[in-house]
Amino acid sequence: MDALASLAQGFEVALTPTNLLFVFIGVTLGQIIGALPGIGPSAGMALLLPVTFGLEPVTALVMLSGIMYGGMYGGTLTSVLVNVPGEAASVMTAVDGHQLAKQGRAGAALSVSAIGSFLAGIAAVTALVFLTPALSAFALSFSAPEYFLLALLGITATASLGTGSPVKAMIAAMLGLMVALVGTDPIQGTSRLTFGSLELLEGIDFLPVAIGIFGIAEILVSMEQSQHVEPIRTRLREMWLTAKDWKDCRMAILRGGSIGFVIGLMPGAGPTVASLLSYVVEKKASKHPEKFGRGALDGVAAAEAANNSAAHGALVPMLALGIPGSASTAVLLAALVLLGIRPGPQLLTDQSDLVWGLIASMFVGNFMLLIMNLPLAPLFASILRIPYDYLVPGILLISLVGAYATSLSMFNVGLTLLFGMVGYLMIRADIPRAPLVLAVVLAQLMETSLRQSLMLSEGSLSIFVQRPLSALLALLIVASLALPAFTVVMSRRAARRARLASGITD
Amino acid sequence: MTATRAETYSCLRRTALFALGATLALAAVPGALRAQTAPTGPIEITTGTSPGGTPDVLMRRAAKILNEQKIITNPLLVQNRTGGSWMVAANFVLSKKGDKNVVLCIAQPILTTPITQGLPTVYDQLTPISMFIQGDLVLVVQPSSPVKNLKELVALAAQRERGVKVAGAQSGSTDHMVAGLLEKAGNIKLNYVPFDGGGAAQAAFLGGNVELMTLTPSEALPLVESDKARIIAILSDTRRTEPALKDIPTAREQGYDVVWGQSWGLAGPPDLDAGTVAFWDDAIAKLVATPEWQASIKDNFLRSEVVPAAEAKAHLAKLHQEHLAVLRDLGLAKATPVQ
């Protein structure tokens, strides 16, 4: 009941007119920043840091965190409509969301994302209210061995992405891992495959790859066939969710939200890993896995629920321990320091007004985002009524400006165009693109944590099975690899038996 | 204790006074050459960290006070040009020869990245302005650890080579150099595990995966108060005087000559005119005298001893040599290519 009393006190803080206004400003900005590729929520928050000078700490914080989760809602927009992920966590949304848009169901994809994000967000904040101290201990039980296994699970999971053969998906994932090798060796600090180029010293950023491979490649392909492409016809009636859609997505939101929250807790994994894993889990749990990659509404719902609840979950280690759980919470921590508040384990008790005001503001902010997004979904979806030819220059401009904004350098613009061509070739060769992009995201976590684990264990592989959590994850990986192989063998056997049986009767 | 405190304060005042004096002296030189000239238009402070990194936070706070107190009326804009371990930021400023509207935040990677990557040195191409923020470091162990002081730590590490695990930031970072210095001073071999930044390393430490870690006092004290870490040594020259830190013995007191810290400052692009340097020199001297700045320095257990423009070049050269020596010992220094 302590928590409830504190929360009530938090609402008192969050519902003052000033704070309400700044929550509104924050979530609106987040929505816009999330939708623009290139500027992710963390960069957007950093840009607005100076604006918060002179504000009350709690006012500043509710606004900045509004940008953080508002970005998770906004990232959906460009992913679904033009297949350019607005930020890293929206890659999985782009995969199915854009397919849905092509089928005229952009409105449904956007609405289910908004509802999924909202429900998962509210659930995650509720968990924050009651469980923050307890969960922070759990978050710390994750370390290098668990991160390695989690990333490995992600990589093996990419094999089941896409509609074609798993082999092609793995080829794409391997390409992604190779792209991620470029840069500075994370342990030794020596440069790898940089060919003396300074721009490559910190490796190839995820965003130029994602924007190029998804957005630019899409444009290239569509230009080829522009004469044949009809504008996507959408009727207002089709923009809303049907009762059946909702029934299909209920469990997806629940599963996605829970997985997202747990992964968001861990400092080290972020919303991107969360949305990938929950998408894959959803594919396994779904009654129609064949639809995934071809426009599965429940896939979109799971991924979106996951990334929003992960964004909230990352606040647990930040509030309870002063450890940033993600790039965005690192900026929040910086804001605290700039406002003269020292983060750390005492934050919850020393600054309870601030912490509970922040938590209460997230309830309010998620409501605002839902109200903002639901009516706007059909409106934004109608953009697709414009013939694609006319949209192309705009998409290209947004993509390239986004690539430039990631590091304020033209080098990334060139990289984006290069990966656009790579993506084009992949579409032509019918190789799924999502595994490559995800591998780029996961590779660094995978490599670094593998080498850290082996340093911690002084070379012994037993570290991956001795710790209870890693043993569990290792088991999951083995199962995820063995089960499909097992079913293939079994079905072949069945087929052969059937053939033999029919041969005999012939 | 009071003597040390007075000493530090007088030292502080001396440097501040010197800075002022130097500026006045420079301004007094006949001819317009030495006079202060304020640049027109907004000024960019370039940093190489992403938003939220210590240098970024420090520069944003300095910029805020400089503008709020009208010490500098030009809008100051902190810009994060990340990439290449600060070399993207450094190269950006190096390419702005004589530009009055850009300065570079000087942090450790400006010195160390050229050494570890075998690139031409950067610090000596810039126009030094001032080094004005210093931070100390402490060594922490797990609260449950049997180790109570540095001597016991060294004894533990001596039992088995690479037996004591240390978490820290990337290879070649401050944390790594501290581990290297400790290895040399104690004649031991530690197991240094680099993480993706200080936050991740701290998570690994709090999760009980490693025995030892280097932290700043402002990071360490909240952990100590909640019994999540124990400080065994501070790596400053002499003991700190604040009540919260005065009981922490220095490494030197404990018989190990490990003195290391961090420092930050500003430098201009190559060929920056003397007038603009004088303008900055004066602004920094005024900045550190403001109560707002002093309060924020005190809150974060930092020090603000100004090395003015006149001395900054020699100071940076000295720092470069120190870093080069430590990185050589760690086997991380690459030979500088012939320029």
Interface residues (C-beta under 8 A of the other chain):
Chain A: S42 A43 M45 A46 L49 P50 F53 A139 L140 S141 F142 S143 A144 T184 D185 P186 I187 Q188 G189 S191 L198 E199 L201 E202 P267 G268 P317 L321 G322 I323 P324 A327 A330 V331 L333 A334 V337 L338 G340 R342 P343 G344 P345 Q346 S407 L408 S409 Q444 T448 Q452 M455 L456 E458
Chain B: S50 P51 G52 G53 D56 V57 R60 R61 A63 K64 E68 V78 Q79 N80 R81 T82 G83 G84 S85 M87 V88 N91 T116 Q117 R162 K165 Q170 S171 G172 N191 V193 P194 F195 D196 G199 A200 Q202 A203 A204 L206 G207 G208 N209 V210 S218 E219 L221 P222 L223 E225 S226 K228 S296 D299 N300 L332
